Amino acid sequence: MGRVPGVAVSGPARGARGRGAPDRAVALRQRGQVLVVFALGVAGLLAAAGVAIDVGRFYSERRFLQNAADAAALAAANALIRGESYADAEVEAQTSLARNFLGDPNGVIASLPPSTPVYESGHAGDPAYLKHGILISGGDIRVAVMNTISYTFGRAVGLGNQPIGARARVRLEGQLLPIAVRNFVNSPGAGTGTYPCVDDERAFMDFFATAETACLGTDTDSSLRVDPNPGSAFDPTLPDNDRVNHGPIVAILGDGATPDNGADFRGYIALDIRNFANTTSQLYYNGVDPSTTSSTLKDLEAQWLARGGYPGPLFPPIISPPDPNDQVATMSGNSTGVGISAFNTRFGPGDTILVAVYSGVTLEIPDFSMAAPSTIALPTTGTLATAGSFKVGRNQSFSGTVTLTTVADTGDPANPMVTGTLLGGSTPITYSPNAVTPSLGSGETVSMLNVSTSGAGNGIYTLWLRGEAGSPYLSIKYQPFAVNVGSVSRDFTVSLDASEKFVASGDNVSFSLNVKRSGPAFGGAGVSLSLEALPGETLPTGLGAVTFSPANVNPSSSGTASTLTINSGTTAPGQYDLVIRATGMNGDSPGRQVTHLLPIRLDVATASAGGNQQYVDISGFAVMRVVAGDSNTVQAYAITPVIADLNDPQLRRGQVARLVPWD
């Protein structure tokens, strides 16, 4: 019903309207608080976003400065490689920084590093704490730069300026290639000659003198020769380009790189096998170990050629005369092809390379050899004025003498030297000459004289010929030989598939034996086989199981097989000389003892210099420029003399610049 004028509205209606006014006030107050909170939140978010934007600018500046520092350090390093001075290299770094600073992403051009370096507080003079500056020391370059960037949005929350820095370090690395180049050919030299004597293959030549003076003087007199230098840029259209500055064009790898002594070597060396003081002194690096085969090693060296250089450790400064630290193994001529192929993938005409230098003659570990004397036939009682002869030889490195003595087979109680029936005590045989000076080739002949017996038992025994080299070689060798007392005819021989074998630590290795009768049927109980050490020595500590299969054989006319299996166990790596003893009573009546000793060599976790014992003495290092290369030969010429220390600034042209960690 409609409202009647003048009549009041009932109570409930009024009550409802009265409660509405306060609710609206509360709602208005709440809306006002939300607006305040929202406004404060937006301000905070804007401030945080502004600071985040500033931080992004700082990171951008940091990356920019880092790139600039890297470029400056590399610029200084490359200046040194070009042969420039430290001062010039620093100018190069400053110039690089000035150019790069112009592109600052924040529009704030940084100040160039001061001439006096600035260090962090409390570390003045310590390169690791360089804060702002350029340091160049040897082949080590450090660049530290700084800039100050102002906050933009951060100022709203009281932030001002932010210092930002970056540091870069570059080192020059030798990048020595696994190549050894001859210093001289046809030494000692004629003392005269003029260009183009380098074209005369018979002439003396120093590869590390200028081409016009290379044939003057001798290997010990360089007064007439001139050191090479980088000279003008390489021009492949001029085969004799700038000969007044560089060395003669020569083969450094492959065909034409043969040493003066005609050894099987073509310039390719194994840098990871060094030190040839004796047969067991080799040192190994970069994962190479004594069991690495020559095939594996040559491929590893090729990787270093293809990648630009040897990773190190590099050589200490070379001394004269050379010591074992200056010696590296040579690779065979047949291995050189893989090296040339790898070289050609990285280097070409005009490139500079860092190489090792050797005299021009390969060497071997000083060694001598003794041929086994033939069987000596002795009466049971009597004297043999001339008992036979043998030869003592040497390799080209050996220059001493060898003293000869006779040693008893103490493992045989019936041996006439043990029983005293071979007269003369510890000197039952006279060797003439003694000491002997071994000779190259077939060796020096030594006569065996004045051998006497008294009541010696019939049988075939073994004695040891002992040879000892004096200072500076101090090596001892043993060679067994047979003594037939009383013309015993029932005998046997023992042959092997190999006298030296290689085995990894803990592995097995087998020697195949053939025991063959050398007269009438041997008869008796057969021949017993066992393993022992050389006279006065013991079997290697840690040697594992040793078995002969079978351990007793009956020699036949065609030979009876047996297999010796040796487990290397925990024996330390090294070379071990062992002895197979073969002994038995033959079918004579009464039976006669027959004993033969057979030396073998066990190489545990070791190998001999990549397959051989040849090496070169490194006399120094030099930088060469590549002229030409094909599948057979690499040719180059020297642009530095031979330098003993790899850190010498003259060798920098053969180095590369690499960024390295700051610390």
C-alpha positions, 0 to 999 in steps of 0.5 A: 500500500502506498505511503500516506502523507504525514504518517510516520514510517514504522519502527523496523523500517527506520531501524534498517535505514539507521544501520546503513550510514555507519556501514558506508563510513567503514567501507569508505575508510577501508577503501582509503587504507587499501589505496594507501597500501597499494600506493606504498606497494607500487612505490616499493615495486617501482624502486625494486624494479629501478634497482634491478634495472641498475643492476642489469646496467652494472652487469652489462658494464662488467661484461663490457669491461671484461671484453675490453681487458681481454682484448688489451691483454691479448694485444700486449701479448701479440706485440711481444710475439712480434718482437716488440718491447715491454713498453711497446706492448703496454702502449698496444694494451692502452690503445686497445682499451681506449678504442674499446672504451668508446663503446661503453653501453652506459655512455660512461667512458672509463679512465685508462689504467694509470702508469703506476699500477694500483693494488688492493689495500694491503697488497701493494706490488702483488700481481694477484691483487692488481686493481687498476693497471697493466703488468707485463713480466716475461710472458705473463700479461695482466690488465685490470680496469675500472669504471664508476657507474651511477645509480639511476633509479637507485637514487630514490632509495639513497644509492649513489655510485657503483665501482665496477672492475674487470681483470684479464691475464694472458700467458705466452705459451711455447707451443713447442712442436715434437720436431727436432731439427739438425743444427749442423750437417757434415760437421765439423766443417771446412772453415771456408765457403761462400754462398751458394755453398748451401746447395752443396750437399757435401758442404758443412752447414749450420741451419741456424745461421743466415743462408749466406754465412751458413757454410762458414767456420765449423761446429765449434767456430761460429765467428764467421757466421751471422745469426738469422732474424725475422727480416721481411715478411715471407714471400713464397714467390721468392724461393730464396727470399731475404737470405741475408736475414734467415737461414737456409731452406732445409727439410725439418721433417720427413725426407731429407731430414736424415741425421749425419750418422744415417740413423732411421730418424726423420725429425719426429720426436717423442717429447713425452719420453725423456732421460736416457741416462740408462735403460731404465731411467726414462721419464713419462708425461701427459698420460704416457706410461712405460707400456705405451706402444710406439704406435700409440705414441706417434699418434699422440704426438701427431695430435699435438702437431695438429693442435699447435704444440706440446702441452708441457711440461716444457724443458728446463734451460738447456745446459752444455754438455747436455744432461739427461733432462735434455734427452728425448726419444726419436720416432722411427722414420716410418712413423714420420708420415702421420706427423707430416699429415698432422702438421699440414692440417695446421701449418702452411707457408709463412707460419712460424713454429717453435722447434727443438734443435739437436746436433745432427747425430742421433745417440743410443743409451751407452751400452756394450754387448758380449757374445756367448762363448761356444761350449768349452770341452775340458778333460776331467784332469788337465789344462787347455791353453786356448779354450775359445774366444768371443767378442765384446761390442758396443754402440756408438755412445759407449766409450769405456772399457769392460772388465771380464770375470767368471762366475760359478753356477751356485745353483748346481752343487756339482758344478766344477767351479763350485766343487773346486775341480775347475782350478783357479778359484775365482779366476779359472779362465784368463781373458785376453785382453782384460779389461777390453775396449769394445769396438763397433761393428762385429766387436773386439775379440777376447781369447779364453786361456789357461783353463785347468781341471783336476778330478772334475766330474763328467757332465755338461755344466754352465758358467757365467761370463760377467762383464762390468763397464766402469765409470761413467756407465756402471753396468753389468751383464751376464752371459752363460756358456757351457762347459763339457767335461769328459766328452758327454754326447747326450745333450739338449738345447733350449730355444725361446720364441722371444728372450724379452717380453712386456707385461702390464702390472698384475697380468700374465705373460708367456714364453714358449720353450722348445727343448731339443736333443742335440745328440743321441736320445737324451734318456734318463728322467728327462729335463726339469725346468725352473725359474731363478734370478741372476747370480747374487740376486733374488727374484723380484719382490711381489712376483706372482705365480710362475708355472712351466707346462709341463715342468719336465720334458723329454727332449725329442729330435724335433723338440718338445714344447713347454710354456713358461707363464709368469704373473707380474703380481705386484712387482714394481715397474721395471726391467728384470733379468731372470734365468730359466734353469734346464737340468737333468741326468741323461741316459748314459751309464752312469747318468751324466748331469746336463745343465743349461741356463737361459737368460730372459728379460721381463719388462713390467709396465715398461717399454723401451723408448717408444720401441727403440733406444735411440734419442737426441740430445736437445741443444736448444730451441729456435723459431722457424718459418715454414716454406713448403710442405707435402705428404713427404717433407716439410721445409722451413728456414730459421729466423732465430739462432739456437737458444738454450732457454725457452723463456728467452724473448727471441723465441716469442715469435714461435709462441701463442697468447692464451687467456688463463685464470687470474690466479 
